[in-house]
Amino acid sequence: MQIQDLPFPDPGVPDARSGPRFLWWLGRNQLGGQFKALLWGLLHFVAVSGLPFCVGLAVQAVVDRSGTRLAVSGGLMVLCGVAIALGDTMLHRAAVTNWIIAAARVQQLLARKTAQLGSALTQRVAAGEVVAVSTGDVEKIGWFVEALSRFAAAALTVVLVCVGLVVYQPALGVVVAVGVPVLALAVLPLLPPATRRADHQREKAGRATELASDTVAGLRVLRGIGGEELFLGRYRRASQDVRRAAVRSARMWALISAIQVLLPGLLLIAVVWHGVHLARDGRITVGELVTVYSAVMLLTYPLRHFEEIAMAYSFSRPSAKRAARVLALERITDTAGTRDGDLPGGDLYDPATGLLAPSGRFTAVVCGDPDAAGVLAERLGGHASGEEATVSVLLGGVPLDELPLDSARTAVLVQDKDPVLLSGSLRDLLDVPSSGGVSAADALAAAQCGDVLDALAQSSV
């Protein structure tokens, strides 16, 4: 699938039993893109790893004063350079495509789940968590999906290079074949604590995002009641928790990176030391020593992808767990309906409250009780859950609860606006200053709108 084919006609039914199962399901749905990235990755990494053999042939050709072999090695270098450029470009293109497709699939799944659950979603999951999943968590999930094929290409390249060195020069190739698995597996004992620290950081960051989203949603109310400093203090403490968790996680990953720099250096020293003795004894040529040395030096490039896949999985696993928790939510009520999906027309009538919204007219509903407004909004959309589902709203005399959920949502669109500015009736709110119980100065101080008054005073003539 290509990017121009997005969005998906059907994103599929996700395996939301756990975070790893959800990641595995995403990977299985992109086998074509993963295979394409794997092939381009193999071309790129094999071409990079082929340069040492070309350099070794060139050095030996100079030692032997063979112009023909020097020209052949030069041509092979040019061929490897073209393959590196082509493979790197197409690998990046395929990897970005995989990332975008995975992120788009997750976004569509979340959007579909939001449409299915309606207002019941925020009753069971915090609104800030939904925002966190649909923003930062989607990026982490896409990172792991697109990094998987590059890691597979790097791992296959490492195996091919080790086998090639053993065949090319067994005396030094055996040292490399034994040392490279040690390099790849040396950081495994550090991955569990690094993963735990990354999970802790993601949990703290998710809580901070939820707090920020909820604070912004109710910012006007907070300004009205003078509670913004309290919530800002809570966010400061949450952000400091995130910073401390991020520092602890970064220290562990810095240690892993340092080990992956130190161990290849030690292997390179061992290869050079052993190779010099072999060359001095005449058991290997100078060109073979240069080839093995260059191959070990360039192996650090594909080995870096072992660290990347570990980081990608550590950061994406908690993100996938959060996404799976949201996608696993189901409606309590049946959404299939008992009627056909034909859309009815006519007036919208709620027998429980007596509300009548005539067809073709714009109707706004205001409730003094915010909870009653939420119950009414859910019932007007059809297929309400809980006690409010006892009475069905009628559209043109047809009960919305008897229609399939998709048809009901197509026929009626309900926007439930949270009371972020005013709560209650305007008469009660605007009667407070005129009653004399609260002075104008006290009302302005409670609203903390001194900055607004200063700005108005500065802008006035």
Secondary structure as GFF3:
##gff-version 3
##sequence-region A 1 461
A	DSSP	three_ten_helix	3	5	.	.	.	ID=ss1
A	DSSP	alpha_helix	19	28	.	.	.	ID=ss2
A	DSSP	alpha_helix	31	63	.	.	.	ID=ss3
A	DSSP	alpha_helix	67	117	.	.	.	ID=ss4
A	DSSP	alpha_helix	120	124	.	.	.	ID=ss5
A	DSSP	alpha_helix	127	132	.	.	.	ID=ss6
A	DSSP	pi_helix	133	137	.	.	.	ID=ss7
A	DSSP	alpha_helix	138	168	.	.	.	ID=ss8
A	DSSP	alpha_helix	170	185	.	.	.	ID=ss9
A	DSSP	three_ten_helix	188	190	.	.	.	ID=ss10
A	DSSP	alpha_helix	191	217	.	.	.	ID=ss11
A	DSSP	alpha_helix	219	225	.	.	.	ID=ss12
A	DSSP	alpha_helix	228	280	.	.	.	ID=ss13
A	DSSP	alpha_helix	286	327	.	.	.	ID=ss14
A	DSSP	beta_strand	348	350	.	.	.	ID=ss15
A	DSSP	beta_strand	355	357	.	.	.	ID=ss16
A	DSSP	alpha_helix	370	380	.	.	.	ID=ss17
A	DSSP	three_ten_helix	386	389	.	.	.	ID=ss18
A	DSSP	beta_strand	394	395	.	.	.	ID=ss19
A	DSSP	beta_strand	398	399	.	.	.	ID=ss20
A	DSSP	three_ten_helix	400	402	.	.	.	ID=ss21
A	DSSP	alpha_helix	405	411	.	.	.	ID=ss22
A	DSSP	alpha_helix	426	435	.	.	.	ID=ss23
A	DSSP	alpha_helix	440	447	.	.	.	ID=ss24
A	DSSP	alpha_helix	450	459	.	.	.	ID=ss25
###
